[in-house]
Amino acid sequence: MSDTGIMGTIQLAATLVFALPVGLLGLQFLLDGRLLSGTGFVVVAVLMVALEEYLTTPKDVPGAVARKAVGTVAKTPDDEE
């Protein structure tokens, strides 16, 4: 998950609110025999969730930079020996 904790869970839930109907529409199209449309909708639904989880957005950059900076600046007592 890109953002742990309650905010990450809320973001995933919000994404699923939009992705699940698209995926269900694709499944219905597949069951009706419309393979191209059905496959397209299922792929779009999967991409919606995958991009939300794994794509780095501009609001994620400051947190990533801060985590990297803390790791290089703050040393544990074991590192100083």
PLY file of the C-alpha trace (Angstrom):
ply
format ascii 1.0
element vertex 81
property float x
property float y
property float z
element edge 80
property int vertex1
property int vertex2
end_header
0.00 0.00 0.00
1.36 3.44 -0.84
0.20 5.11 2.36
-0.18 3.09 5.53
-2.73 3.75 8.20
-6.24 5.08 8.18
-5.67 7.56 5.34
-4.41 4.83 3.03
-7.43 2.70 3.87
-9.80 5.59 3.17
-8.11 6.31 -0.16
-8.36 2.65 -1.17
-12.05 2.56 -0.20
-12.73 5.68 -2.25
-10.99 4.15 -5.25
-12.96 0.92 -4.87
-16.22 2.90 -4.82
-15.47 3.88 -8.43
-13.59 0.78 -9.61
-16.06 -1.89 -8.46
-18.99 -0.72 -10.62
-16.69 -0.52 -13.65
-15.42 -4.03 -12.95
-18.93 -5.38 -12.47
-20.03 -3.78 -15.74
-17.11 -5.48 -17.45
-18.04 -8.81 -15.89
-21.63 -8.41 -17.06
-20.43 -7.62 -20.58
-18.21 -10.71 -20.52
-21.14 -12.88 -19.43
-23.28 -11.39 -22.22
-20.65 -12.35 -24.78
-19.24 -8.89 -25.48
-15.62 -9.90 -24.94
-13.85 -6.75 -26.14
-15.95 -4.32 -24.10
-16.00 -6.59 -21.07
-12.26 -7.11 -21.07
-11.72 -3.37 -21.51
-13.87 -2.47 -18.51
-12.24 -5.10 -16.31
-8.77 -3.84 -17.29
-9.79 -0.25 -16.54
-11.09 -1.28 -13.09
-7.88 -3.13 -12.28
-5.78 -0.20 -13.47
-7.77 2.22 -11.31
-6.87 0.28 -8.18
-3.30 -0.49 -9.23
-2.48 3.11 -10.12
-3.91 4.39 -6.84
-1.79 1.90 -4.93
1.52 2.10 -6.79
1.68 5.45 -8.59
3.69 8.17 -6.86
1.73 11.39 -6.78
3.05 14.88 -6.05
1.67 14.72 -2.51
3.68 11.52 -1.87
7.03 13.10 -2.77
7.62 15.20 0.41
6.99 12.17 2.64
9.38 10.00 0.63
12.07 12.69 0.72
11.62 13.12 4.48
11.90 9.36 5.10
15.09 9.21 3.05
16.57 12.28 4.78
15.84 10.92 8.25
17.57 7.67 7.36
20.76 9.45 6.26
20.88 12.18 8.93
19.81 10.29 12.05
22.22 7.50 12.96
21.61 4.82 15.51
24.26 4.16 18.18
25.34 1.01 16.29
26.15 3.10 13.20
28.51 5.42 15.07
30.96 2.69 16.17
0 1
1 2
2 3
3 4
4 5
5 6
6 7
7 8
8 9
9 10
10 11
11 12
12 13
13 14
14 15
15 16
16 17
17 18
18 19
19 20
20 21
21 22
22 23
23 24
24 25
25 26
26 27
27 28
28 29
29 30
30 31
31 32
32 33
33 34
34 35
35 36
36 37
37 38
38 39
39 40
40 41
41 42
42 43
43 44
44 45
45 46
46 47
47 48
48 49
49 50
50 51
51 52
52 53
53 54
54 55
55 56
56 57
57 58
58 59
59 60
60 61
61 62
62 63
63 64
64 65
65 66
66 67
67 68
68 69
69 70
70 71
71 72
72 73
73 74
74 75
75 76
76 77
77 78
78 79
79 80
